[in-house]
Amino acid sequence: MNAIDIHTHIVPAEFPAYAGKVRIVEEVVSPGGQVASALVACARLGLRAKYVGTVGDDRNGRIQLEDLRASGIDLQHVQIREGCPTQSAYIVIDRSTGERTVFWRRDAASSITRAESR
């Protein structure tokens, strides 16, 4: 599965208390997801890599595809789902510990069946 980490927010000192408020130290937008990250690592090691899956027809899907394409991943069998948001996550990282909290969403329409993956 691919995903886009819409915003990775790095917060200072420690994670705020529930319903608290804290200033963001750094904000990053990065394509990824466990499978996509593994494919990019393989490509950087000189292996051939192909992604078979889906992305939405939104800005995040375009960012994801651009990144995978630039990394040399074969995208021949990627399906772009109309009206479906690309899987995404908001990640908050506690700068003092490196611990992270992830808020994610994945639309059911982004699933791919075995038959579709051939």
HUKAHU-V364422 format. One record per helix or strand of 2 or more residues. SS is the DSSP state (helix for helix, strand for strand). FROM is the first residue (numbers start at 1). LEN is the number of residues. If there is no record, write none. Layout:
BEGIN
ss from len
SS FROM LEN
SS FROM LEN
END
This chain:
BEGIN
ss from len
strand 3 9
strand 24 9
helix 34 11
strand 54 3
helix 59 12
strand 79 3
strand 88 7
strand 100 6
helix 108 3
helix 115 3
END
